[in-house]
């Protein structure tokens, strides 16, 4: 069956409404809303959405490799831009048929703590606390370990390992704004009877090579860059009631992504430092009637750092 939707919204409403009812009953071929876990390809639209937002949270070093005094402490605050997704990008449900409500907060705010360790290592801890924003609540904890491997007069090279565990909960499949309409209404063609409580788990680990270049001898202004690869283990747990059907579909996917980043950092005043970087990650996706293509994440990140101890 050809599942391509007609171009005009008012023409496609009866078609999509019929598809929604069939999916709710588990009768639509190839797009089942069956209960239980389903392992899906890493380039399916649902997988693309999960790895897109997981990539937003990858904790880069946000600075050049450096040697810190053992047990020295930095307290950081990171802001990450979350790009606005188009209608095509938001159409990820049921293998690219259903548009989901994925545009929520335009920024991610994350406090971070960096601790100098013996042997030239640095420990980086970060946390997205469970504060509800635009109907979405995240609880994400990440850890990173880095070390400068070589330092010259201006250039430096380092390495970094990182990992994250946690989840984000929100009404993605049945948003409150849609569930306010009766099931079958043109504004609620998928039959949402109440706001959903969907959960996406974003666990991963990865490795990166980092580098830096001092623009002045004091190192108060520095360019930095990096490249990394991430192994992601992602799960989307649906919790929605549509047309009287309690959808508990669980989608699981895993695979590797990569990224590059580059930025500029500078000392603003004593013990304080600012960093800004651009982050790019190519992400494969195969939407309906399309071959696999790259629909990447590109975002900008900023960080304020306060140092309680000076670096060596």
LINBEL-V344836 format. One record per residue. N is the residue number from 1. SS is DSSP state (2 for helix, 1 for strand, 0 for the rest). PHI is phi in whole degrees, 0 to 359 (* if undefined). OMEGA is omega in degrees with one decimal (NA if undefined). Layout:
n=N ss=SS phi=PHI omega=OMEGA
n=N ss=SS phi=PHI omega=OMEGA
This chain:
n=1 ss=0 phi=* omega=179.2
n=2 ss=0 phi=278 omega=-176.8
n=3 ss=0 phi=261 omega=178.6
n=4 ss=0 phi=291 omega=-176.8
n=5 ss=0 phi=277 omega=175.0
n=6 ss=0 phi=299 omega=-171.3
n=7 ss=0 phi=286 omega=-174.8
n=8 ss=0 phi=274 omega=-172.4
n=9 ss=2 phi=297 omega=-175.8
n=10 ss=2 phi=289 omega=176.8
n=11 ss=2 phi=283 omega=-173.7
n=12 ss=2 phi=271 omega=-177.0
n=13 ss=2 phi=302 omega=179.0
n=14 ss=2 phi=298 omega=-179.6
n=15 ss=2 phi=295 omega=-178.0
n=16 ss=2 phi=293 omega=178.5
n=17 ss=2 phi=298 omega=177.6
n=18 ss=2 phi=295 omega=177.9
n=19 ss=2 phi=298 omega=-179.1
n=20 ss=2 phi=298 omega=179.3
n=21 ss=2 phi=296 omega=-179.9
n=22 ss=2 phi=294 omega=178.3
n=23 ss=2 phi=297 omega=179.8
n=24 ss=2 phi=299 omega=178.8
n=25 ss=0 phi=272 omega=-179.6
n=26 ss=0 phi=74 omega=-174.1
n=27 ss=0 phi=254 omega=-175.8
n=28 ss=0 phi=281 omega=-175.2
n=29 ss=0 phi=295 omega=174.0
n=30 ss=0 phi=81 omega=-179.4
n=31 ss=0 phi=227 omega=-173.7
n=32 ss=0 phi=280 omega=174.0
n=33 ss=0 phi=260 omega=-175.9
n=34 ss=0 phi=297 omega=176.9
n=35 ss=0 phi=282 omega=177.6
n=36 ss=1 phi=93 omega=-174.4
n=37 ss=1 phi=272 omega=175.8
n=38 ss=1 phi=227 omega=176.3
n=39 ss=1 phi=276 omega=-176.8
n=40 ss=0 phi=242 omega=179.6
n=41 ss=0 phi=298 omega=-175.9
n=42 ss=0 phi=287 omega=178.9
n=43 ss=0 phi=253 omega=174.8
n=44 ss=0 phi=292 omega=-178.6
n=45 ss=2 phi=304 omega=178.7
n=46 ss=2 phi=297 omega=178.1
n=47 ss=2 phi=295 omega=179.5
n=48 ss=2 phi=301 omega=-179.8
n=49 ss=2 phi=298 omega=-179.7
n=50 ss=2 phi=294 omega=-178.0
n=51 ss=2 phi=287 omega=175.6
n=52 ss=2 phi=297 omega=-177.7
n=53 ss=2 phi=285 omega=173.5
n=54 ss=2 phi=295 omega=179.9
n=55 ss=2 phi=293 omega=175.6
n=56 ss=2 phi=303 omega=-173.4
n=57 ss=0 phi=267 omega=-177.7
n=58 ss=0 phi=301 omega=-174.6
n=59 ss=0 phi=275 omega=175.6
n=60 ss=0 phi=288 omega=-175.5
n=61 ss=0 phi=287 omega=178.8
n=62 ss=0 phi=56 omega=179.1
n=63 ss=0 phi=170 omega=-179.4
n=64 ss=0 phi=281 omega=172.5
n=65 ss=0 phi=299 omega=-179.0
n=66 ss=0 phi=208 omega=176.5
n=67 ss=0 phi=259 omega=-178.6
n=68 ss=0 phi=253 omega=172.0
n=69 ss=0 phi=296 omega=176.9
n=70 ss=0 phi=305 omega=176.8
n=71 ss=0 phi=70 omega=171.6
n=72 ss=0 phi=287 omega=-172.0
n=73 ss=1 phi=230 omega=168.5
n=74 ss=1 phi=242 omega=171.9
n=75 ss=1 phi=246 omega=-172.8
n=76 ss=1 phi=238 omega=171.7
n=77 ss=1 phi=228 omega=-176.5
n=78 ss=1 phi=253 omega=173.0
n=79 ss=1 phi=239 omega=179.4
n=80 ss=1 phi=236 omega=178.2
n=81 ss=1 phi=284 omega=175.4
n=82 ss=0 phi=254 omega=-174.7
n=83 ss=0 phi=298 omega=176.7
n=84 ss=0 phi=284 omega=-178.7
n=85 ss=0 phi=268 omega=178.5
n=86 ss=0 phi=285 omega=178.1
n=87 ss=2 phi=299 omega=178.9
n=88 ss=2 phi=297 omega=180.0
n=89 ss=2 phi=293 omega=-179.8
n=90 ss=2 phi=281 omega=179.7
n=91 ss=1 phi=277 omega=-174.9
n=92 ss=1 phi=238 omega=-176.8
n=93 ss=2 phi=293 omega=179.4
n=94 ss=2 phi=52 omega=175.8
n=95 ss=2 phi=65 omega=173.7
n=96 ss=2 phi=101 omega=-179.7
n=97 ss=0 phi=269 omega=-170.3
n=98 ss=1 phi=260 omega=176.0
n=99 ss=1 phi=279 omega=179.8
n=100 ss=0 phi=254 omega=-177.5
n=101 ss=0 phi=271 omega=-172.9
n=102 ss=0 phi=252 omega=179.1
n=103 ss=0 phi=270 omega=179.2
n=104 ss=0 phi=242 omega=-178.9
n=105 ss=0 phi=286 omega=178.8
n=106 ss=0 phi=279 omega=-178.8
n=107 ss=1 phi=222 omega=170.3
n=108 ss=1 phi=247 omega=178.2
n=109 ss=1 phi=250 omega=-174.8
n=110 ss=1 phi=216 omega=171.5
n=111 ss=1 phi=285 omega=-179.9
n=112 ss=1 phi=223 omega=179.1
n=113 ss=1 phi=228 omega=179.7
n=114 ss=1 phi=241 omega=-176.9
n=115 ss=1 phi=236 omega=173.6
n=116 ss=1 phi=286 omega=-178.9
n=117 ss=0 phi=240 omega=174.6
n=118 ss=2 phi=300 omega=178.3
n=119 ss=2 phi=81 omega=178.5
n=120 ss=2 phi=83 omega=180.0
n=121 ss=1 phi=275 omega=174.2
n=122 ss=1 phi=232 omega=178.0
n=123 ss=1 phi=249 omega=-176.3
n=124 ss=1 phi=240 omega=178.9
n=125 ss=1 phi=241 omega=178.5
n=126 ss=1 phi=218 omega=-173.4
n=127 ss=1 phi=208 omega=168.2
n=128 ss=1 phi=263 omega=-172.9
n=129 ss=0 phi=287 omega=-176.5
n=130 ss=0 phi=282 omega=176.7
n=131 ss=0 phi=256 omega=-176.4
n=132 ss=0 phi=287 omega=177.6
n=133 ss=1 phi=226 omega=179.8
n=134 ss=0 phi=54 omega=177.8
n=135 ss=0 phi=79 omega=-178.3
n=136 ss=1 phi=238 omega=178.7
n=137 ss=1 phi=230 omega=179.4
n=138 ss=1 phi=243 omega=173.3
n=139 ss=1 phi=218 omega=-171.7
n=140 ss=1 phi=237 omega=179.1
n=141 ss=1 phi=242 omega=179.5
n=142 ss=1 phi=230 omega=-179.8
n=143 ss=1 phi=222 omega=177.1
n=144 ss=1 phi=221 omega=175.1
n=145 ss=1 phi=232 omega=-177.5
n=146 ss=1 phi=224 omega=178.5
n=147 ss=1 phi=204 omega=171.5
n=148 ss=1 phi=284 omega=-178.7
n=149 ss=1 phi=267 omega=-179.8
n=150 ss=1 phi=206 omega=177.8
n=151 ss=1 phi=225 omega=174.4
n=152 ss=0 phi=256 omega=179.9
n=153 ss=0 phi=297 omega=-179.7
n=154 ss=0 phi=236 omega=-174.7
n=155 ss=1 phi=269 omega=173.5
n=156 ss=1 phi=213 omega=178.7
n=157 ss=1 phi=229 omega=-179.9
n=158 ss=1 phi=214 omega=178.9
n=159 ss=1 phi=223 omega=-176.1
n=160 ss=1 phi=211 omega=171.1
n=161 ss=1 phi=239 omega=-176.1
n=162 ss=1 phi=210 omega=179.2
n=163 ss=1 phi=204 omega=177.3
n=164 ss=1 phi=217 omega=169.7
n=165 ss=1 phi=225 omega=176.9
n=166 ss=1 phi=145 omega=-175.1
n=167 ss=1 phi=210 omega=176.3
n=168 ss=1 phi=234 omega=-178.0
n=169 ss=1 phi=240 omega=178.4
n=170 ss=1 phi=188 omega=179.6
n=171 ss=0 phi=268 omega=-174.9
n=172 ss=0 phi=284 omega=-175.3
n=173 ss=0 phi=279 omega=176.5
n=174 ss=0 phi=227 omega=-178.7
n=175 ss=0 phi=293 omega=-178.3
n=176 ss=2 phi=303 omega=-178.8
n=177 ss=2 phi=294 omega=178.1
n=178 ss=2 phi=273 omega=-178.1
n=179 ss=2 phi=294 omega=177.3
n=180 ss=0 phi=292 omega=178.1
n=181 ss=0 phi=264 omega=179.5
n=182 ss=0 phi=293 omega=178.1
n=183 ss=0 phi=304 omega=-178.7
n=184 ss=0 phi=92 omega=175.8
n=185 ss=0 phi=296 omega=177.7
n=186 ss=0 phi=306 omega=177.5
n=187 ss=0 phi=270 omega=-178.5
n=188 ss=0 phi=216 omega=-174.3
n=189 ss=0 phi=288 omega=-179.9
n=190 ss=0 phi=268 omega=170.7
n=191 ss=0 phi=75 omega=179.2
n=192 ss=1 phi=293 omega=-179.6
n=193 ss=0 phi=261 omega=178.2
n=194 ss=0 phi=197 omega=174.9
n=195 ss=0 phi=301 omega=179.8
n=196 ss=0 phi=280 omega=175.7
n=197 ss=0 phi=229 omega=-175.2
n=198 ss=1 phi=275 omega=-178.3
n=199 ss=1 phi=229 omega=173.4
n=200 ss=1 phi=243 omega=177.3
n=201 ss=1 phi=267 omega=-175.7
n=202 ss=1 phi=236 omega=178.8
n=203 ss=1 phi=258 omega=178.2
n=204 ss=1 phi=198 omega=168.3
n=205 ss=1 phi=217 omega=-177.2
n=206 ss=1 phi=197 omega=-178.3
n=207 ss=1 phi=223 omega=-179.0
n=208 ss=1 phi=216 omega=169.1
n=209 ss=1 phi=257 omega=-177.1
n=210 ss=1 phi=239 omega=179.4
n=211 ss=1 phi=206 omega=179.2
n=212 ss=1 phi=206 omega=177.0
n=213 ss=1 phi=221 omega=179.1
n=214 ss=1 phi=283 omega=178.0
n=215 ss=0 phi=277 omega=174.0
n=216 ss=0 phi=220 omega=-174.6
n=217 ss=0 phi=296 omega=-178.4
n=218 ss=0 phi=284 omega=-179.4
n=219 ss=0 phi=76 omega=179.4
n=220 ss=0 phi=279 omega=175.6
n=221 ss=1 phi=228 omega=-170.9
n=222 ss=1 phi=219 omega=166.7
n=223 ss=1 phi=268 omega=177.2
n=224 ss=1 phi=219 omega=-176.0
n=225 ss=1 phi=203 omega=179.3
n=226 ss=1 phi=192 omega=175.3
n=227 ss=1 phi=210 omega=-176.4
n=228 ss=1 phi=210 omega=177.1
n=229 ss=1 phi=224 omega=-171.5
n=230 ss=1 phi=228 omega=173.3
n=231 ss=1 phi=264 omega=-174.9
n=232 ss=1 phi=253 omega=174.3
n=233 ss=1 phi=236 omega=-167.7
n=234 ss=1 phi=241 omega=-179.4
n=235 ss=1 phi=222 omega=171.7
n=236 ss=1 phi=244 omega=179.9
n=237 ss=1 phi=254 omega=178.1
n=238 ss=0 phi=280 omega=173.7
n=239 ss=0 phi=216 omega=-175.0
n=240 ss=1 phi=216 omega=174.7
n=241 ss=1 phi=247 omega=-178.3
n=242 ss=1 phi=229 omega=-178.6
n=243 ss=0 phi=51 omega=178.7
n=244 ss=0 phi=80 omega=-177.7
n=245 ss=1 phi=255 omega=178.9
n=246 ss=1 phi=275 omega=-176.5
n=247 ss=1 phi=274 omega=177.6
n=248 ss=0 phi=240 omega=179.6
n=249 ss=1 phi=300 omega=179.2
n=250 ss=1 phi=239 omega=-179.6
n=251 ss=1 phi=252 omega=-179.2
n=252 ss=1 phi=239 omega=178.3
n=253 ss=1 phi=208 omega=177.3
n=254 ss=1 phi=207 omega=-179.6
n=255 ss=1 phi=170 omega=-176.7
n=256 ss=1 phi=250 omega=170.4
n=257 ss=1 phi=236 omega=178.0
n=258 ss=1 phi=224 omega=177.9
n=259 ss=1 phi=205 omega=167.5
n=260 ss=1 phi=229 omega=177.6
n=261 ss=1 phi=214 omega=178.8
n=262 ss=1 phi=204 omega=-178.3
n=263 ss=1 phi=194 omega=-176.0
n=264 ss=1 phi=224 omega=177.2
n=265 ss=1 phi=230 omega=-178.2
n=266 ss=1 phi=208 omega=175.5
n=267 ss=1 phi=280 omega=-179.5
n=268 ss=1 phi=276 omega=175.0
n=269 ss=1 phi=204 omega=-174.6
n=270 ss=0 phi=304 omega=177.1
n=271 ss=0 phi=73 omega=-179.0
n=272 ss=1 phi=245 omega=-177.0
n=273 ss=1 phi=215 omega=176.9
n=274 ss=1 phi=245 omega=176.0
n=275 ss=1 phi=223 omega=173.8
n=276 ss=1 phi=226 omega=179.8
n=277 ss=1 phi=219 omega=170.6
n=278 ss=1 phi=256 omega=-175.8
n=279 ss=1 phi=235 omega=-179.6
n=280 ss=1 phi=225 omega=177.2
n=281 ss=1 phi=225 omega=175.3
n=282 ss=0 phi=289 omega=-176.3
n=283 ss=0 phi=227 omega=-179.4
n=284 ss=1 phi=284 omega=175.6
n=285 ss=1 phi=211 omega=176.8
n=286 ss=0 phi=234 omega=-179.2
n=287 ss=0 phi=271 omega=-176.0
n=288 ss=0 phi=305 omega=176.3
n=289 ss=0 phi=57 omega=179.3
n=290 ss=0 phi=230 omega=170.4
n=291 ss=0 phi=277 omega=179.6
n=292 ss=0 phi=295 omega=178.5
n=293 ss=1 phi=222 omega=179.9
n=294 ss=1 phi=266 omega=173.0
n=295 ss=0 phi=238 omega=-165.0
n=296 ss=0 phi=277 omega=167.0
n=297 ss=1 phi=263 omega=169.4
n=298 ss=1 phi=230 omega=177.8
n=299 ss=1 phi=217 omega=179.4
n=300 ss=1 phi=246 omega=-179.4
n=301 ss=1 phi=231 omega=178.4
n=302 ss=1 phi=223 omega=-179.4
n=303 ss=1 phi=215 omega=168.9
n=304 ss=1 phi=253 omega=-177.0
n=305 ss=1 phi=238 omega=172.8
n=306 ss=1 phi=244 omega=-177.5
n=307 ss=1 phi=258 omega=175.3
n=308 ss=0 phi=277 omega=177.4
n=309 ss=0 phi=226 omega=178.1
n=310 ss=0 phi=285 omega=174.7
n=311 ss=0 phi=283 omega=-179.8
n=312 ss=0 phi=292 omega=NA
